[in-house]
Amino acid sequence: MSETSDSELQDDADDAEDNGELAPMDFCLFLLSLNASALMNLGAAGADASPAPNLPMARQTIEMIAMLEDKTRGNLTGKEEQLLNQVLFDLRMRYARLRDST
């Protein structure tokens, strides 16, 4: 099995975008998808008509990301680990602020 470099993956993603295809799934894209889901459940989707916050669903998504952090410890690239830490910190802070304000 051959190793694929980050630049080769990025080139593939760029080619896919040019052809109207979706970028290949990787850990960072998966994590950003979970982040978007949690943000929507926190009522922070960025749209004027954001739905009402759903704290139980937001908490569940945050816990899934925390589980990924635990299960992938020592197996992530520096970029993946940094993104995971930033996403978890941001979501936990947003969740706590919203929970404490209600």
N, C-alpha and C positions, 0 to 999 in steps of 0.2 A: 504494500500500500504506500503510495507516495504522499509526502507532506505537501500541503498547499499553503503558500505564503499569504499574509494579509493583503499584500498588493495584488496578488492574483485574484483573491476573492473580491476585492474592491473593483478590479477591472471587470470581472464577471457581473457584479452588481450594476456597474455603469452600463455595460452592454445590454443587460436585461431591461434597464430603464429606457434606453434608447429604442428598444424593440417593443415597448409597451408591456413588458412582462414584469412580474413582481421580482424583487431582489431575492436572492437565496436566503433562506432562514439561517440565522446564526444565533448564538447566545444573546448578544446585545440586542438584536431585533426582537427576540422573544421577550427579553426583559423589558424593553420599551413598550411592547404590547401590553404586558401586565401592568406597567406603570400607567399607561393611558386608561386602562380599565379601572384602576384604583382611583385615578383622578376624576373620572366620570362619576364614580360612586361617592366621591367626596364633594361633588357639585362644582368641581373646578375644571370643567371641560373647556372653558374658554369661550363658549358660545353665549350669546345673550339669553337664550332660552335653555340654560343648563337645567337639568332635572334636579329635583330636591335631593339632598344628600341621603345616601343609604349607608349609614355607619356600619351595620353588620357585614354588608357585602364588601365595603372598603377594608374592614378589619380582616376579613377572610383572605382577600387578595394580598394584603400586607404580610399576613402569616405565611402565605404560599411563597412569597419572595424570600422571607426569612428562612423558610425550609430549604429553598434553593441555595441560600447562602451557606447553610449548615452542610448540606449534602455535597456541595461543590468545593468546599474549603480545600485549598491546596491544588486544585485542578484548573484554575482559571488563569487567563493571561492577566497582566497588570491592568490593561485597559478594561477587561471584563470585570475584574475585582473592584476597580475604582468606580465604574458605572453602577455596579450592584450596591456598593456602600453609599453612593450619593443618592440613588433612588430610594433606598430604604430610609436613610436619614430624612430626606425631604417628605416622604409619605408619612412617616411616623410623626414628624412635627406638625404637618397639616392635620392629621387625624386627631392629635392631642388638642390642638387649638380648637378644632370644630367640636370635639367631644366636650371640652371644658366650657364652651360658650353656649351649650344647649342645656 
